[in-house]
Amino acid sequence: MIRRNQRFHNQLDDHLIHLHKNLFISHSDPLYYEKVIRYLDANSPEAHYNLGRKFHVKGNWTRARFHYKEVLRTYPSPFYSAANRAIHQLDLQHAAHLESLENTLPASKKPLLPPFMKTLLIVLLLINVLLAALFLGNSSISRTVSKMKLWGVGSEVTYETVDKPFILYVSPETARSDIEKSLHNQALVLAKEMPNANILIYSIVSQDARDTGKTMLLTNADVIKKAIAVATYQPSAEDMVHIRFLNAEFEEHQPLSAIGANLVRTALTSYEKDVGGPPSNVDELLQDYPNNYLSFIPVEADSGSNQVSTVYDGRGGWVYDPHAGDMAHMFYANTDEGAGVPYDPVHLEVNKAEHQLKLVSGSYLLWDKEIGLGAGGSTPEGEFRVIDRVQQPKGKTTQSYGEAGLGLGAIALHGTYDETSIGADKSLGCVRLTNEDVQQIFPFVPKGAEVRILSNTVSGSNLSSPSAAPEPAEPLKQASLLIPPVLPKHKESTEKVVFHWLG
């Protein structure tokens, strides 16, 4: 493993486990499981089971029983059945121990009655007390018995089986229906190999495409906390695969969280190019025009917070480390999977043949808008950068560029009050959107973002591209979740500058 913010690999890190903040520990540490419970997860079934075995071997049966019972508080887990069996073994050992003690006592100290007879006498006494209460009470015996009897209640006997836990890796873009199908099919395959086992399959989101679709034996119980769905199947007892989603909003939150991170990363990259280094605080991206690299710090969709921390603690929001070696570790979600989201710059693609504009990051499509173009093919083609982000831009007239504009130099992507020009070639070279559309995409286009103007439907085939991701198919839903409830107060308009875009 490589610790966060560590540039070079140290061979000693291969034997370390990250427990808490800056605490790393080796499996060979005799107090490893005590530290897992203290610093990482107080309910870890693996840690409690191994501590139970430790005290069991030492003969401290009281503490062993405590840890075994802690394992039973988490179900399902790969240690549940083993803990049950260990408790049963403790009971047998305790009974044998008492019997051996009794045999060693002198005859004068042995009890007058064996334990069984004592129990029988107590039960008979309780029955007599109950019968006396029934006869002396206000209600008759028949009425009392009728009230006490549980009519029509059956019983179901379950025989314990061995749990066999597995992990099924899926990509963040995998649809819920495909996850269900994969879990179901994999459970049937595993059941043929292990017909007497209780199959458990945890579905984990992986950013590494090489893991997608792989099923592996679960070796670390801690990864269960990252599962988005779990399938259980016991072929010897029933013919149903039970599938339960643990995070019903993962399909929505995973792409939104990635878009939010890459929105800020794109602005940070532009800031570094302009200034020569990253800002000391991400709030420096929220300055008045012309240094308004962003309109806001987006909400991290999984936690619902846009608070920025300097160190990772897993409490939600974001982490910003200006000293990180790469952009993916400079800004990321303060969640379990945050640092694993790759950097895919937010950029715009303009398709002249279809009069279409797309706002894209990696494989995610944020917006898809119809546009107007320059008459006679006057809209140039190529790669451009957003130089100006301005609200209510002034031109020759107050309505020249609509309600907002993204300046690219001689041309701009801007709003228009002439909505008949959308879908047509009527401008002098600029890319036009309706005022509603330009206001919708404006906050999601950072200063310095790339704009690719293409002549046909081929997406960047003749242009250099920072990502080889496939072209996204459908716009992302509920992008408004990225907008914080309270917006910053920096000014994104200007009274002093008159713009001379082609129009």
VEXVEXFI-938576 format. One line per 10 residues: number of its first residue (from 1); for each residue z, y, x of N, C-alpha, C. Coordinates in steps of 0.2 Angstrom, whole numbers. Layout:
N
NUM	Z:Y:X:Z:Y:X:Z:Y:X  ...
//
This chain:
503
1	0:-6:4:0:0:0:0:6:4  -2:12:1:-2:18:5:2:23:1  7:26:4:11:31:0:7:37:-1  10:40:-7:6:46:-9:7:51:-4  2:55:-2:1:60:3:1:58:10  1:51:11:0:48:17:-7:47:19  -9:50:25:-16:50:26:-18:44:30  -14:41:34:-16:35:38:-12:29:35  -15:23:36:-11:17:34:-7:14:39  -1:12:37:4:9:41:5:2:39
11	4:-3:44:5:-10:43:11:-12:40  17:-8:41:23:-10:38:23:-9:31  19:-4:28:19:-3:21:16:-9:17  13:-13:20:11:-19:16:16:-23:13  22:-23:16:28:-27:14:33:-23:10  31:-16:8:36:-12:5:34:-12:-3  39:-11:-7:38:-9:-14:41:-3:-15  37:2:-19:39:8:-21:44:8:-27  50:9:-26:55:9:-32:56:15:-35  57:21:-32:59:27:-35:58:33:-30
21	54:38:-32:53:44:-28:51:42:-21  56:43:-16:54:42:-9:57:35:-7  60:31:-12:63:25:-10:58:19:-10  57:16:-4:53:10:-3:58:5:-1  56:-1:-3:61:-7:-1:56:-13:0  59:-18:5:55:-24:6:58:-30:2  54:-34:0:57:-40:-4:62:-44:0  62:-43:7:67:-47:11:74:-44:11  74:-38:8:81:-35:7:86:-39:3  92:-41:5:96:-45:1:98:-42:-5
31	98:-35:-5:100:-31:-11:94:-29:-15  88:-32:-14:82:-30:-17:82:-29:-25  85:-35:-28:85:-35:-36:90:-30:-38  96:-29:-35:101:-24:-37:98:-17:-37  94:-16:-32:91:-9:-31:85:-8:-36  82:-13:-38:77:-13:-44:80:-11:-50  86:-14:-52:90:-12:-58:93:-5:-57  95:-3:-52:98:3:-51:93:9:-51  88:8:-48:83:14:-47:77:14:-51  74:8:-53:68:7:-56:68:5:-63
41	71:0:-65:71:-3:-72:77:-7:-73  82:-4:-77:89:-7:-78:88:-13:-83  82:-14:-86:81:-20:-90:76:-25:-87  74:-24:-81:69:-29:-78:71:-36:-79  67:-40:-83:69:-47:-83:69:-51:-77  64:-49:-72:64:-53:-66:70:-52:-62  72:-45:-61:78:-44:-57:84:-47:-60  85:-47:-67:91:-50:-69:91:-57:-69  85:-60:-69:85:-68:-69:87:-70:-62  84:-66:-57:85:-68:-50:93:-67:-48
51	96:-61:-50:103:-60:-49:107:-65:-52  105:-68:-58:108:-73:-62:108:-79:-58  103:-81:-55:102:-87:-50:107:-86:-44  107:-80:-41:111:-79:-36:118:-80:-37  121:-78:-42:128:-79:-44:129:-86:-46  124:-89:-49:125:-96:-52:126:-100:-46  122:-99:-40:123:-103:-34:130:-102:-31  132:-96:-31:138:-94:-28:144:-97:-32  143:-99:-38:148:-101:-43:152:-96:-47  149:-90:-47:152:-84:-51:148:-85:-58
61	151:-89:-62:147:-91:-68:147:-85:-73  153:-81:-73:153:-75:-77:148:-70:-76  147:-68:-70:141:-63:-69:135:-66:-69  134:-73:-68:127:-76:-69:125:-76:-76  130:-78:-81:129:-78:-88:127:-71:-90  130:-66:-88:129:-59:-90:121:-57:-88  119:-59:-82:112:-57:-80:107:-61:-84  109:-68:-85:104:-72:-89:104:-69:-96  109:-67:-99:109:-64:-106:105:-57:-106  105:-53:-101:101:-47:-100:94:-49:-100
71	92:-55:-98:85:-57:-98:83:-58:-105  87:-61:-109:85:-62:-116:84:-56:-120  86:-50:-118:86:-44:-122:78:-42:-122  74:-44:-117:67:-42:-117:63:-48:-119  59:-48:-124:55:-53:-127:48:-50:-129  42:-53:-127:42:-58:-123:42:-56:-115  44:-61:-111:44:-60:-104:43:-67:-101  41:-67:-95:40:-74:-91:46:-77:-89  52:-74:-90:58:-77:-88:63:-78:-94  60:-77:-100:64:-79:-106:66:-86:-106
81	62:-91:-106:63:-98:-106:68:-100:-101  66:-98:-95:70:-100:-89:78:-98:-90  79:-92:-92:85:-89:-93:89:-93:-99  86:-95:-104:89:-99:-109:91:-106:-106  87:-109:-102:89:-115:-99:94:-115:-95  95:-109:-91:100:-108:-86:107:-107:-90  107:-103:-96:113:-103:-99:115:-109:-102  111:-114:-104:112:-120:-107:115:-124:-101  113:-124:-95:115:-127:-89:122:-125:-88  123:-118:-88:130:-116:-87:135:-118:-92
91	133:-119:-98:138:-122:-103:140:-129:-101  135:-133:-99:136:-140:-97:141:-140:-91  139:-136:-86:144:-136:-80:151:-134:-82  151:-129:-87:158:-126:-89:162:-132:-92  159:-136:-97:162:-141:-100:164:-146:-95  160:-148:-91:162:-153:-86:167:-151:-81  168:-145:-80:173:-142:-76:180:-142:-79  180:-141:-86:186:-141:-90:188:-148:-90  184:-153:-91:185:-160:-92:189:-163:-85  186:-160:-80:188:-163:-73:195:-160:-72
101	196:-153:-74:203:-150:-74:208:-154:-78  206:-156:-84:211:-160:-88:213:-167:-86  208:-170:-82:209:-176:-79:214:-176:-73  214:-170:-70:218:-169:-64:226:-167:-66  227:-165:-73:233:-163:-75:238:-169:-75  244:-168:-74:249:-174:-75:250:-175:-82  252:-181:-84:253:-183:-91:258:-178:-95  263:-176:-91:267:-171:-95:264:-165:-97  259:-163:-94:256:-156:-95:250:-157:-99  248:-163:-101:242:-164:-105:243:-162:-112
111	238:-159:-116:240:-157:-123:241:-163:-127  245:-162:-132:247:-168:-137:241:-170:-141  236:-166:-142:230:-168:-146:224:-166:-142  219:-170:-143:213:-168:-139:210:-162:-143  205:-159:-139:202:-153:-142:198:-154:-149  195:-160:-149:192:-161:-156:196:-162:-162  202:-165:-161:207:-165:-166:210:-158:-168  211:-154:-163:213:-147:-165:208:-144:-169  202:-144:-167:196:-141:-171:196:-143:-178  197:-150:-179:196:-153:-185:202:-151:-190
121	208:-150:-187:214:-148:-191:213:-140:-193  210:-136:-189:209:-129:-190:204:-129:-196  199:-133:-196:194:-133:-201:196:-135:-208  200:-140:-208:203:-142:-214:208:-137:-217  212:-134:-212:216:-129:-215:212:-123:-218  207:-121:-215:203:-116:-218:200:-118:-225  198:-124:-225:195:-127:-232:200:-126:-237  206:-128:-236:212:-128:-240:213:-121:-243  213:-116:-238:214:-109:-240:209:-107:-245  202:-109:-243:197:-106:-247:197:-109:-254
131	199:-116:-255:200:-119:-261:205:-116:-265  211:-114:-262:216:-111:-266:214:-104:-268  210:-100:-264:208:-94:-267:203:-95:-273  199:-100:-273:194:-101:-278:198:-102:-285  203:-107:-284:207:-108:-290:211:-103:-293  214:-99:-289:218:-93:-291:215:-87:-293  208:-87:-291:204:-81:-292:203:-80:-300  200:-74:-302:198:-73:-309:192:-77:-311  187:-78:-306:181:-82:-308:182:-89:-308  179:-93:-312:179:-100:-312:176:-103:-306
141	177:-109:-304:174:-112:-298:167:-113:-299  164:-114:-304:157:-115:-305:153:-108:-304  156:-103:-306:153:-96:-305:154:-94:-298  159:-96:-295:160:-94:-288:155:-98:-283  155:-104:-285:150:-108:-281:143:-106:-282  141:-104:-288:134:-102:-289:133:-95:-285  138:-91:-285:137:-85:-281:136:-86:-274  139:-91:-271:139:-93:-264:133:-97:-262  130:-100:-266:125:-105:-264:118:-101:-263  114:-103:-258:108:-100:-256:103:-104:-259
151	100:-102:-265:95:-106:-268:88:-105:-265  84:-110:-265:77:-110:-263:76:-108:-256  81:-109:-251:80:-107:-244:78:-113:-240  72:-113:-237:71:-118:-232:73:-117:-225  70:-121:-221:72:-120:-214:65:-121:-210  65:-118:-204:59:-119:-199:62:-120:-192  60:-126:-189:62:-128:-183:57:-126:-178  59:-122:-173:54:-120:-167:57:-124:-161  52:-127:-157:54:-131:-151:51:-126:-145  56:-125:-141:54:-120:-135:49:-123:-131
161	44:-119:-129:39:-121:-124:39:-116:-118  36:-118:-113:35:-114:-107:30:-108:-108  33:-102:-106:28:-96:-106:24:-96:-100  17:-95:-102:12:-94:-96:9:-87:-97  12:-82:-93:9:-75:-94:3:-74:-89  -2:-70:-92:-8:-68:-88:-9:-60:-89  -13:-58:-85:-16:-51:-85:-23:-51:-86  -26:-47:-91:-33:-46:-92:-34:-39:-91  -39:-37:-86:-40:-30:-84:-46:-28:-89  -46:-22:-91:-51:-18:-95:-52:-12:-92
171	-58:-9:-93:-60:-2:-91:-57:3:-96  -56:9:-94:-54:15:-99:-58:16:-105  -65:14:-104:-70:15:-109:-70:9:-114  -67:4:-113:-67:-2:-117:-65:-1:-124  -69:-2:-129:-67:-1:-136:-62:-6:-138  -58:-4:-143:-53:-8:-146:-55:-15:-148  -61:-15:-152:-64:-21:-154:-66:-26:-149  -68:-23:-143:-70:-27:-137:-64:-30:-134  -58:-26:-134:-52:-29:-131:-49:-35:-135  -50:-34:-142:-47:-39:-146:-51:-45:-145
181	-58:-45:-145:-62:-51:-144:-61:-54:-137  -60:-50:-132:-59:-53:-125:-52:-56:-125  -47:-53:-128:-40:-57:-128:-40:-63:-132  -44:-63:-138:-44:-69:-142:-48:-75:-138  -54:-73:-135:-58:-78:-132:-54:-81:-126  -51:-77:-122:-47:-79:-116:-41:-83:-118  -38:-82:-123:-32:-86:-126:-34:-93:-127  -40:-94:-130:-43:-100:-132:-45:-104:-126  -48:-101:-121:-50:-104:-115:-43:-107:-111  -38:-102:-111:-32:-104:-107:-28:-110:-111
191	-29:-110:-118:-25:-115:-122:-28:-122:-120  -35:-122:-119:-38:-129:-118:-35:-132:-111  -33:-127:-106:-31:-130:-100:-23:-131:-100  -20:-127:-105:-12:-128:-105:-11:-129:-113  -12:-134:-116:-11:-135:-123:-4:-135:-125  1:-136:-121:8:-136:-123:12:-130:-121  8:-125:-118:11:-119:-116:11:-113:-121  15:-108:-120:14:-102:-125:11:-97:-120  4:-96:-122:0:-91:-119:2:-84:-120  3:-80:-115:4:-73:-115:-1:-69:-111
201	-5:-65:-114:-10:-61:-110:-9:-54:-111  -8:-50:-106:-7:-43:-106:-13:-39:-104  -15:-35:-108:-21:-31:-106:-19:-25:-103  -22:-24:-97:-20:-18:-92:-27:-14:-91  -26:-7:-92:-32:-3:-90:-32:-2:-82  -38:-3:-80:-40:-3:-72:-45:2:-71  -44:7:-66:-50:11:-65:-55:8:-60  -53:3:-57:-57:-1:-52:-62:-5:-56  -69:-4:-56:-74:-8:-60:-74:-15:-57  -72:-16:-51:-72:-23:-49:-67:-28:-52
211	-61:-25:-56:-56:-29:-59:-58:-30:-66  -63:-26:-69:-64:-26:-76:-66:-33:-78  -63:-36:-84:-65:-42:-86:-61:-48:-83  -57:-47:-77:-54:-52:-74:-47:-54:-77  -46:-61:-77:-39:-63:-80:-36:-66:-74  -30:-64:-73:-26:-66:-67:-19:-68:-70  -15:-73:-66:-9:-75:-67:-4:-69:-66  1:-68:-71:6:-62:-70:11:-64:-64  11:-60:-59:16:-62:-54:21:-56:-53  20:-50:-56:25:-45:-56:26:-42:-63
221	32:-44:-65:34:-42:-72:34:-34:-74  34:-30:-68:34:-23:-69:28:-20:-72  22:-24:-71:16:-21:-74:15:-22:-81  20:-26:-84:20:-27:-92:21:-20:-95  24:-15:-92:26:-9:-94:19:-5:-95  14:-6:-91:8:-3:-92:3:-6:-97  5:-11:-100:0:-15:-104:-1:-11:-111  -8:-11:-113:-10:-7:-119:-10:-12:-125  -10:-19:-123:-11:-24:-129:-8:-30:-126  -6:-35:-130:-3:-41:-128:-6:-47:-134
231	-8:-52:-131:-10:-58:-135:-5:-64:-134  -3:-67:-140:1:-73:-139:-2:-78:-143  -2:-84:-140:-5:-90:-143:-1:-96:-141  1:-100:-146:5:-106:-145:1:-112:-148  -4:-115:-145:-8:-120:-148:-5:-126:-151  1:-128:-149:4:-134:-151:8:-132:-158  9:-126:-159:13:-124:-165:9:-121:-171  3:-117:-169:-1:-114:-174:-8:-113:-172  -12:-111:-177:-19:-110:-175:-21:-102:-175  -16:-98:-174:-18:-91:-174:-16:-87:-167
241	-21:-83:-165:-19:-79:-159:-17:-72:-162  -11:-71:-160:-8:-64:-162:-9:-59:-157  -12:-53:-159:-14:-48:-154:-10:-42:-157  -7:-38:-152:-3:-32:-154:-5:-27:-149  -7:-21:-151:-8:-15:-147:-2:-11:-146  0:-10:-140:6:-7:-138:5:1:-138  -1:3:-137:-2:10:-137:-8:12:-141  -7:14:-147:-13:14:-152:-17:20:-150  -15:25:-146:-19:30:-144:-23:30:-137  -23:24:-134:-25:24:-127:-32:26:-127
251	-36:24:-132:-44:25:-132:-45:33:-132  -40:36:-135:-41:44:-136:-38:47:-130  -32:45:-127:-29:48:-122:-31:47:-115  -34:41:-114:-36:40:-107:-42:45:-105  -47:45:-109:-53:50:-107:-51:57:-107  -46:59:-112:-44:66:-113:-40:68:-106  -36:63:-104:-32:65:-98:-36:65:-92  -41:61:-92:-46:62:-86:-50:68:-86  -52:70:-92:-56:77:-93:-51:82:-91  -45:82:-93:-40:88:-91:-39:88:-84
261	-38:82:-81:-37:83:-73:-43:85:-70  -49:83:-72:-56:85:-68:-58:92:-70  -55:95:-75:-57:102:-77:-53:106:-72  -47:105:-70:-43:109:-66:-45:107:-58  -47:101:-57:-50:99:-50:-56:103:-49  -61:104:-54:-67:107:-53:-65:115:-51  -61:118:-55:-59:125:-53:-56:125:-46  -51:120:-44:-48:120:-38:-53:120:-32  -59:116:-33:-64:115:-28:-68:122:-27  -69:125:-33:-72:132:-32:-68:137:-29
271	-61:137:-31:-57:141:-27:-57:140:-20  -56:134:-18:-56:133:-10:-63:135:-7  -68:134:-10:-75:137:-7:-75:145:-7  -72:148:-12:-72:155:-12:-66:158:-7  -61:155:-7:-55:158:-3:-54:155:4  -56:149:4:-55:145:11:-49:140:11  -46:139:5:-41:135:5:-38:134:-3  -34:129:-4:-31:129:-11:-26:134:-13  -25:136:-19:-20:140:-21:-13:137:-20  -8:141:-19:-1:138:-18:2:136:-25
281	-1:139:-30:1:137:-37:-5:137:-41  -6:132:-46:-12:132:-50:-12:138:-55  -7:142:-56:-7:148:-60:-12:153:-57  -13:152:-50:-18:157:-47:-25:156:-50  -26:151:-53:-33:150:-56:-34:154:-63  -28:156:-65:-28:160:-72:-27:167:-71  -32:170:-67:-32:178:-66:-36:181:-70  -36:188:-70:-41:192:-74:-48:191:-71  -53:193:-75:-60:193:-73:-60:197:-67  -64:196:-62:-69:190:-61:-66:184:-58
291	-59:183:-57:-56:178:-54:-53:173:-59  -56:173:-65:-53:168:-70:-57:161:-70  -54:158:-65:-57:151:-64:-56:146:-70  -51:147:-73:-50:143:-79:-47:148:-85  -48:145:-91:-45:149:-97:-38:147:-98  -36:141:-96:-29:138:-97:-28:132:-93  -22:130:-92:-20:123:-89:-20:118:-95  -25:113:-95:-25:109:-101:-19:105:-102  -18:103:-108:-12:98:-110:-14:91:-107  -9:88:-104:-10:81:-102:-9:77:-109
301	-14:73:-111:-15:71:-118:-9:65:-119  -8:61:-114:-3:56:-115:4:58:-116  6:63:-113:13:66:-114:13:72:-118  7:75:-119:7:81:-124:10:88:-120  11:87:-113:13:93:-109:8:95:-104  9:102:-103:4:105:-97:9:108:-92  15:106:-92:19:108:-86:17:105:-80  17:109:-74:15:106:-68:21:106:-63  22:100:-60:27:98:-55:24:98:-48  28:98:-43:26:98:-36:27:91:-34
311	31:87:-37:31:80:-35:31:75:-41  29:69:-40:28:64:-45:35:62:-48  36:62:-54:42:58:-57:40:55:-63  34:54:-66:32:50:-71:34:53:-78  36:60:-78:39:63:-84:34:66:-89  27:66:-87:22:69:-91:20:75:-88  15:78:-91:12:84:-88:7:83:-82  8:87:-77:3:86:-71:7:87:-64  4:84:-59:7:85:-52:2:89:-48  4:94:-45:0:98:-40:2:98:-33
321	-1:96:-28:1:95:-21:-5:98:-17  -4:105:-15:-10:108:-12:-11:105:-5  -6:101:-2:-7:98:4:-10:91:4  -12:89:-1:-15:82:-2:-22:82:2  -23:76:4:-30:75:8:-36:75:4  -36:74:-3:-42:73:-7:-40:76:-14  -45:78:-17:-44:81:-24:-41:77:-29  -42:70:-29:-39:66:-34:-32:65:-33  -29:67:-27:-22:67:-26:-19:74:-25  -23:79:-26:-21:86:-26:-18:87:-33
331	-22:85:-38:-20:86:-45:-21:80:-49  -16:78:-53:-17:72:-57:-11:72:-62  -12:67:-67:-7:67:-72:-1:64:-70  5:67:-72:12:64:-70:14:58:-74  9:53:-74:10:47:-78:9:41:-73  10:35:-76:9:29:-72:2:28:-69  -3:30:-73:-10:29:-71:-13:35:-68  -9:41:-68:-12:47:-66:-16:48:-60  -13:45:-54:-16:46:-48:-22:41:-47  -23:37:-52:-29:32:-51:-35:35:-54
341	-35:41:-57:-41:44:-61:-46:47:-55  -52:45:-55:-56:47:-49:-58:55:-51  -61:58:-46:-63:65:-46:-70:65:-48  -72:67:-55:-79:68:-57:-79:75:-59  -82:80:-55:-83:87:-57:-86:88:-64  -83:93:-68:-85:95:-74:-92:99:-73  -97:97:-76:-104:101:-75:-108:101:-82  -113:105:-82:-117:106:-88:-124:103:-86  -127:100:-91:-134:98:-90:-138:101:-96  -144:104:-94:-148:107:-99:-155:103:-99
351	-156:101:-105:-163:97:-105:-168:101:-109  -173:104:-105:-177:109:-108:-182:106:-114  -184:99:-112:-188:96:-117:-185:95:-124  -179:94:-124:-175:93:-130:-171:98:-133  -171:104:-129:-167:110:-131:-160:108:-132  -157:105:-127:-151:101:-127:-146:103:-121  -140:105:-122:-135:106:-117:-129:101:-118  -127:98:-112:-122:93:-112:-116:96:-107  -110:95:-109:-105:96:-104:-102:90:-103  -102:88:-96:-101:81:-94:-96:81:-88
361	-92:75:-88:-87:74:-82:-88:66:-81  -91:64:-76:-91:57:-75:-95:53:-81  -92:48:-84:-95:45:-89:-93:48:-96  -89:53:-96:-87:56:-102:-91:62:-104  -93:63:-111:-97:68:-113:-92:72:-118  -91:79:-116:-86:83:-119:-90:87:-125  -95:90:-124:-99:93:-129:-107:92:-128  -110:92:-134:-117:91:-135:-120:97:-139  -124:102:-137:-126:107:-141:-133:109:-141  -136:111:-146:-143:113:-147:-143:120:-144
371	-149:122:-140:-149:128:-137:-156:131:-138  -157:138:-136:-163:141:-136:-165:143:-129  -171:143:-127:-174:144:-120:-179:150:-120  -181:151:-114:-185:156:-112:-192:155:-115  -196:160:-117:-203:160:-120:-207:158:-114  -212:154:-115:-217:152:-110:-214:149:-104  -209:145:-105:-206:141:-100:-203:145:-94  -200:151:-96:-197:156:-91:-190:154:-89  -187:149:-92:-181:147:-90:-182:143:-84  -179:145:-78:-180:141:-72:-176:134:-72
381	-179:130:-68:-176:123:-67:-173:123:-60  -168:118:-60:-164:117:-53:-157:117:-54  -153:118:-49:-146:118:-49:-143:125:-48  -138:127:-52:-135:133:-52:-127:132:-52  -124:138:-51:-116:138:-51:-114:143:-56  -109:142:-60:-106:147:-64:-103:153:-60  -106:159:-59:-103:164:-55:-98:168:-59  -100:170:-66:-96:174:-70:-94:170:-76  -88:171:-78:-85:168:-85:-82:174:-88  -86:177:-93:-84:183:-96:-84:183:-104
391	-79:186:-107:-79:186:-114:-82:193:-116  -86:194:-122:-89:200:-124:-93:204:-118  -97:200:-115:-101:203:-110:-105:209:-112  -106:215:-108:-110:221:-110:-116:220:-107  -122:222:-111:-128:222:-108:-131:229:-110  -138:229:-111:-141:235:-113:-139:238:-120  -137:233:-124:-134:234:-130:-127:230:-131  -123:232:-136:-117:228:-136:-118:221:-139  -124:219:-141:-125:213:-144:-130:209:-140  -131:211:-134:-137:208:-130:-135:201:-128
401	-129:199:-127:-127:192:-124:-122:189:-129  -121:191:-135:-117:187:-139:-110:188:-138  -105:183:-140:-98:184:-139:-96:182:-132  -99:178:-128:-97:176:-122:-103:173:-118  -102:174:-111:-107:172:-107:-105:168:-100  -109:164:-98:-107:160:-91:-113:162:-87  -112:167:-82:-117:170:-78:-119:165:-72  -126:164:-71:-128:160:-66:-132:164:-61  -132:170:-61:-136:175:-56:-140:179:-61  -147:178:-60:-152:181:-64:-152:179:-71
411	-149:173:-73:-149:171:-80:-142:169:-82  -141:167:-88:-134:165:-90:-135:161:-96  -130:157:-97:-129:154:-104:-124:158:-108  -127:161:-113:-123:166:-117:-125:165:-125  -120:168:-129:-121:168:-136:-127:172:-138  -128:172:-145:-133:176:-148:-132:177:-155  -134:183:-157:-133:184:-165:-140:182:-168  -145:180:-165:-151:178:-168:-151:170:-168  -148:167:-173:-148:160:-173:-154:157:-174  -160:160:-176:-166:157:-177:-169:156:-170
421	-166:158:-164:-169:157:-158:-166:150:-155  -161:147:-158:-159:141:-156:-164:135:-158  -165:131:-153:-170:126:-154:-177:129:-153  -178:135:-151:-185:138:-150:-185:141:-143  -191:144:-141:-192:147:-134:-193:154:-136  -188:158:-136:-188:165:-138:-185:170:-133  -181:167:-129:-177:172:-124:-182:174:-118  -179:178:-114:-183:180:-108:-181:176:-102  -178:171:-103:-176:166:-98:-169:163:-98  -165:166:-102:-158:164:-102:-158:158:-107
431	-152:154:-106:-151:149:-111:-146:151:-116  -148:151:-123:-144:154:-128:-141:148:-132  -135:150:-135:-131:146:-139:-129:150:-145  -127:147:-151:-124:151:-156:-117:154:-153  -115:159:-156:-108:162:-154:-102:157:-155  -103:153:-160:-98:148:-161:-98:142:-156  -104:140:-154:-104:135:-149:-102:138:-142  -104:144:-140:-103:146:-133:-95:147:-133  -92:149:-138:-85:150:-138:-81:143:-138  -84:138:-140:-82:131:-140:-82:128:-133
441	-87:129:-129:-88:126:-123:-85:131:-117  -84:137:-119:-82:142:-113:-76:140:-110  -70:138:-113:-64:137:-110:-65:130:-106  -70:126:-107:-70:120:-103:-75:120:-98  -78:126:-96:-82:126:-90:-79:131:-85  -76:128:-80:-73:132:-74:-78:136:-71  -75:141:-67:-79:145:-63:-81:141:-57  -88:141:-55:-90:137:-50:-93:131:-52  -93:129:-58:-95:123:-61:-103:122:-60  -105:117:-59:-113:116:-58:-116:116:-65
451	-122:119:-65:-127:119:-70:-133:116:-68  -135:110:-71:-142:107:-69:-147:108:-75  -152:112:-74:-157:113:-79:-163:109:-77  -165:104:-82:-170:99:-81:-175:100:-85  -181:98:-83:-187:99:-87:-189:94:-92  -185:88:-92:-187:82:-96:-180:78:-98  -181:72:-100:-175:68:-102:-172:65:-97  -175:65:-91:-172:62:-85:-166:66:-83  -160:63:-82:-154:66:-81:-153:67:-73  -155:72:-70:-154:73:-63:-157:68:-58
461	-163:65:-60:-166:61:-56:-169:64:-49  -171:70:-50:-173:73:-44:-169:78:-41  -162:78:-43:-157:82:-40:-152:79:-37  -149:82:-32:-143:79:-29:-137:79:-34  -133:73:-34:-128:72:-39:-122:69:-36  -116:72:-37:-110:70:-34:-107:63:-37  -110:61:-42:-108:55:-46:-114:51:-48  -114:44:-47:-119:40:-50:-117:37:-56  -112:40:-60:-110:37:-67:-116:37:-72  -116:33:-76:-121:32:-81:-121:38:-86
471	-126:40:-89:-126:46:-94:-122:44:-100  -117:48:-102:-113:47:-108:-117:47:-114  -115:43:-119:-119:42:-125:-116:47:-131  -110:47:-132:-107:51:-138:-102:56:-135  -102:62:-139:-97:67:-137:-89:64:-138  -85:67:-134:-78:65:-134:-75:68:-140  -71:64:-143:-67:66:-149:-61:70:-148  -59:75:-152:-53:78:-152:-52:82:-145  -57:85:-143:-56:89:-136:-51:95:-137  -50:97:-143:-45:102:-145:-38:100:-143
481	-36:94:-142:-30:92:-140:-28:94:-133  -33:96:-129:-32:98:-122:-30:106:-122  -31:109:-127:-29:116:-127:-22:117:-129  -18:121:-125:-11:122:-126:-9:126:-132  -4:125:-135:-2:129:-141:-1:137:-139  1:138:-133:2:145:-131:-3:146:-125  -8:151:-126:-13:152:-121:-10:158:-116  -12:157:-110:-10:162:-105:-13:169:-107  -10:175:-104:-12:181:-106:-17:185:-101  -20:181:-97:-25:185:-92:-31:187:-96
491	-34:192:-93:-40:195:-97:-47:192:-94  -51:190:-99:-57:187:-97:-63:191:-99  -62:197:-101:-67:202:-102:-67:208:-98  -72:212:-97:-72:218:-93:-76:224:-96  -73:229:-95:-76:236:-98:-80:239:-93  -79:237:-86:-83:241:-81:-89:238:-79  -91:232:-80:-97:229:-78:-102:228:-84  -108:230:-82:-114:230:-87:-118:224:-84  -120:219:-87:-123:213:-85:-131:214:-86  -135:212:-82:-142:212:-82:-146:206:-82
501	-143:201:-85:-146:194:-86:-153:195:-90  -157:190:-89:-164:191:-92:-164:192:-99  -159:189:-102:-158:189:-110:-162:184:-113
//
